[in-house]
């Protein structure tokens, strides 16, 4: 089936912010007396609150103050980004230019809330490339459920099967795959494992390398 649309995750895919998520989840948890590991944070990347709350309480106990720790993490991370900014992932603009020049419609599907997603995308001058931006606070069920990719593909005007999704995390990959998208992984903090590999239509080391995917369609 011909690919007509491209849908991008944001954190860890376009923006090098996943390492900040790890840092500030851990720092926030430590302030509340909990020893959160990198692996704990890896597991909740792009994961909706519906799943991340019981996951962390399963590790740290029912008394784990998820809302307080998360709010502190957001505050710490936003303060850091406001002061120091963040890096753009390699090849982002090469891929976006290729897609625009070849008349693909492009959307964002991010777990980040609408206000902060727009700030981030405008900060790096990428917002102008996207025909639609769908955020975690705009859908009923977040990743790994398919809602956000079904909404994004609908906004582009195509069935999900005619869209390719670019993702870096397992939860995002599961969301895109279950929606029906072709899924391309650009690994960030973790590499694809045996559970994820069967869901992928391609794996590339950077976004510019993923232009090759369109030559295979």
N, C-alpha and C positions, 0 to 999 in steps of 0.2 A: 504494500500500500504506500502511495506517495506521501512523503512527509511535507506538511505545509506549515507547521508551527513548531516553535521551540520554546520550552518553558525552563526557566532557570531558578534553582534554589539560590539563596543569597549568602548566608553565613557559611564560611568554609569553602564555598564554590566560587563566588565572585569576590568576596571580601575575606581577607586573612584574619578573621575574627574568632575562629573556633579555639585558637590557642588562648585568646583572652577569656572566652567562656570557661575554659578549664581552670585558668588561673584564678578567676574571680569567684567561681563556684567554690573552689577549694578554700580561698581566703575567707569568704563569707561563712562557710560551714565551720571553719576553724574558730571564728569569732563566737560562734554559738556552741563550741565545744565538741565538734564532730570532725573526725579524721576522714574526709572524703578523698578518694584516690582519683587519679587520671581515668582509670577504667570505669569508675562510677559515673563520671561526667561523659565519657565516650558513649555510654549506654543510653543516656537521655538526650543526646543531640537530636534536635528537630522533633523530639517526642512531645506530644500534647500532654497537658497537665493531667488528663484523665488516666494516663499511663505512668507518667513520671512520679506522681505523688505516691501511688502504692509501691512503685519500684524502690524509691528511696526509703520509704517507711519500712519496707521489707528488709532493708539492709540495716538501718539505724534505729528501728523501733517506731511504734505508733506515736511516740511523743515527739518525733522529729518535727521541728517547726518549719515545714516546707515553705509556707507563704512568707514568713519572716526572712528565711535564708535567701529565697529567690528575690525578694524585694531588695535586700542588701546587695546581692550579686548584681542586680540591674543598676543600682545606684553607683556601685564601685566601677562597673564597666563603662557606664555612660560618662562618669567623671573622667576616667582615663581617656576615652575616645575624644571627648570634648577638648581635652588638653593636648593630646598627642596624636590623634587621628589613628588611621589604620592603613595597612598596605592592601593594594589591589592584587588579586591573584593573576599570575602570569598568563598572558594571552587573552584576557577578557575582551579588550577592545578590538583585537584582531578578529575574534569570533563574531562579536556583535556587528562589526562592519561587514563581514562576509554575509551574515544573515540578512542584513538590511539591503545590501547591494544585490542580493538574489531573491528579494521579495518574499522572504519568510516573515510571518507575523510572530511576534515575540512577547512573552509574558514572564512575570516573576511569580513564584509560588514559595513563600517564605513563612516560617513559623513566627517570625518577628511581627510585632504589631505594626499597623499601618503608619502611624506617626513616625516611629523610629525608622522604619524601612524607607520611607520617602526622604527623611533627613540623610540617611546613609547614601542612598542612590544619587541624590542631588549633590552631595558632598564630593563624590567622585565623577560627577558629570556623566552618569550612566542612565539616569532616569529618562532622558529624552529618547532612548532607544526602544523603550517598551510600550507596547500597545495596551497592556493591562498589567496591574500589580495587585495580586491577591495575597492577603496576609492572614496570619493565624487567627486574628480576631474577627475575620470576615466569614468564617465557615463554622459549622456546628461541630464537626469532628476533625481534629488536627491530625497530622502525621502520626502513625503510619497508615491511618485510614485514607481512602482515596479522594475524599471530598475536595481538597484544595486543588488537586490536579484536574479533577472533573470540572470544577468551577473555572479554573484558568483556561482550559481548552475550550470550554463553552464561551468564555469571553472572547477568545480568539476567533470563534465561529467554526471550529472544527471538532469532530469527534476526537477523543483522546488517542485513538489508534493512528491518527494522522499527525501526531505530535511527538517530538523527541524531548525527553526530560533530562536535564543535566543536574546531577546530584553528587554529593561527596559522602553522605552518611547512610548507613544501613536503613534507618527509619524513613528517610526521604526516598530511598530507592524502593522500599516496600510500598510506600504510598503511590509513587508514580507507576510502578508495575501493576499494582492492583487496579489502578484507574484504566489501564490499557495502553499506556504510553510505551514507546521504545525508550529504554533507559541507558544513558551513557554516564559512566562514573569517572569523575576526576578525583582520585584519592587525595585526601588531605591528611588527617591525623591517623587514619587507619586504612589498610589495604583490603580489597575484597576477600572474603573468606568463602568457604564451601557453601554456606547458606545463601550468599549474595550472588556469586558468579552465575548461577543459572538464570537469574533475573535480568542480566545485563546484555545489551546489544553491542556494547563496546566499552573499553577502558583506555583512557589516555592520560599521559602524565601531566598535561596542562591543557588549558582551554583552546589555545591556538592549534594544538595537535588534533583536537577533536573536529576540526574542519574536514579532516580525512573521512569522517563518518558519512558526510553528505555525498562523497564520491562513490560510496558503496550502495547508495539507495537506488 
